[in-house]
């Protein structure tokens, strides 16, 4: 997640995402790759049922987190914006862990099935969820 701090907010500083088009496309591509792996892994092994946030439990949840972390770390360490902002490895680790756990808490098997059925193209629902989760994680990491 690429971030920048802007002054002028009532509480001193407000954090707002700043995603250049090229880097945003890279981030989405990384999410697609992760989602494809997860969809293929989970769809065949998961029984049907209601779509509830928190569908990912036990080994499925841990596999999701383990798949998410390396691509997140790599994309964040490679981000020129993060380098310019002085984002530390510890902040990146916290951000990626927060994102992985937040997505694992909220993604459903239905969302993963829709991804696979949609030719592995991210649905707007998945993009919105990712933006919401990672935005909250970025604010949390930068406040600490």
C-alpha positions in Angstrom: 0.0 0.0 0.0 1.5 3.3 -1.0 0.8 6.1 1.5 1.5 9.7 2.0 0.8 12.0 4.9 -1.0 15.3 4.4 -1.1 18.1 6.9 -4.0 20.3 7.6 -6.5 17.9 9.1 -8.1 18.8 12.4 -6.1 16.3 14.4 -2.7 17.3 12.9 -2.2 14.7 10.2 -4.5 12.6 8.0 -3.3 9.6 6.1 -4.4 9.2 2.6 -3.5 6.6 0.0 -1.7 7.7 -3.0 -1.5 5.1 -5.7 0.1 5.9 -9.0 -1.6 4.0 -11.8 1.4 1.8 -12.7 2.0 0.8 -9.1 -1.7 0.3 -8.5 -1.8 -2.1 -11.4 1.2 -4.0 -10.0 -0.6 -4.3 -6.6 -3.8 -5.6 -8.3 -1.8 -8.1 -10.4 -0.2 -9.4 -7.2 -3.6 -9.8 -5.6 -4.9 -11.6 -8.7 -2.0 -14.0 -8.6 -2.6 -14.7 -4.9 -6.3 -15.1 -5.4 -5.9 -17.5 -8.3 -3.7 -19.7 -6.2 -6.2 -19.6 -3.3 -9.2 -20.1 -5.5 -7.7 -23.2 -7.2 -6.6 -24.6 -3.8 -9.8 -23.9 -1.9 -12.7 -24.4 -4.4 -12.3 -28.1 -4.9 -11.8 -28.9 -1.2 -14.6 -26.8 0.2 -18.2 -27.9 0.6 -21.0 -25.6 -0.5 -22.9 -23.5 2.0 -23.8 -20.0 2.9 -21.3 -17.3 2.2 -20.2 -15.9 5.6 -17.4 -13.6 6.3 -14.8 -15.8 8.1 -15.4 -18.8 5.9 -11.7 -19.4 6.0 -10.9 -21.4 9.1 -8.1 -23.6 10.3 -5.7 -24.8 7.6 -7.6 -22.9 4.8 -7.1 -19.6 6.8 -3.5 -20.3 7.5 -2.8 -21.2 3.9 -4.5 -18.0 2.8 -2.3 -15.9 5.1 0.9 -17.9 4.2 0.1 -17.2 0.5 -0.6 -13.5 1.0 2.4 -12.6 3.0 5.3 -13.2 0.6 3.8 -11.2 -2.3 2.8 -8.4 0.0 6.3 -8.2 1.5 7.9 -8.2 -1.9 5.6 -5.5 -3.4 5.9 -3.3 -0.4 9.7 -3.6 -0.2 9.9 -2.8 -4.0 7.7 0.2 -3.7 9.6 3.4 -4.5 7.0 5.4 -2.6 7.6 3.4 0.6 11.3 3.9 0.2 10.9 7.7 -0.1 8.6 7.7 2.9 11.1 5.8 5.0 8.7 2.9 5.6 10.6 0.3 7.7 10.7 -3.5 7.3 8.9 -3.7 10.6 6.1 -1.5 9.3 5.9 -3.5 6.1 5.7 -6.7 8.2 2.9 -5.3 10.4 1.0 -3.9 7.3 1.2 -7.3 5.5 0.2 -9.3 8.6 -2.7 -7.0 9.1 -3.8 -7.2 5.5 -3.5 -11.0 5.4 -5.5 -11.5 8.6 -8.0 -8.9 7.6 -8.7 -10.4 4.3 -8.7 -13.9 5.7 -11.3 -12.7 8.2 -13.6 -11.3 5.5 -13.1 -13.2 2.2 -15.6 -15.9 1.5 -15.5 -19.1 -0.5 -18.2 -17.7 -2.7 -15.9 -14.7 -3.5 -13.1 -17.1 -4.4 -15.5 -19.2 -6.6 -16.7 -16.1 -8.3 -13.1 -15.1 -9.0 -12.4 -18.5 -10.7 -15.7 -18.4 -12.6 -14.8 -14.9 -13.8 -11.6 -16.0 -15.5 -9.5 -14.9 -12.4 -10.5 -11.3 -13.0 -11.0 -9.5 -9.7 -14.6 -8.6 -9.0 -15.4 -5.1 -7.8 -16.4 -6.7 -4.5 -12.9 -8.2 -4.0 -11.2 -4.9 -5.0 -13.4 -2.9 -2.6 -12.7 -5.4 0.2 -9.0 -5.3 -0.4 -8.9 -1.5 -0.5 -11.0 -1.3 2.7 -8.8 -3.8 4.6 -5.4 -2.5 3.4 -6.4 1.1 3.9 -7.3 0.5 7.5 -4.0 -1.5 7.9 -2.0 1.4 6.5 -3.5 3.9 8.8 -3.0 1.6 11.8 0.7 1.0 10.9 1.5 4.7 10.3 -0.2 5.7 13.6 2.1 3.5 15.6 
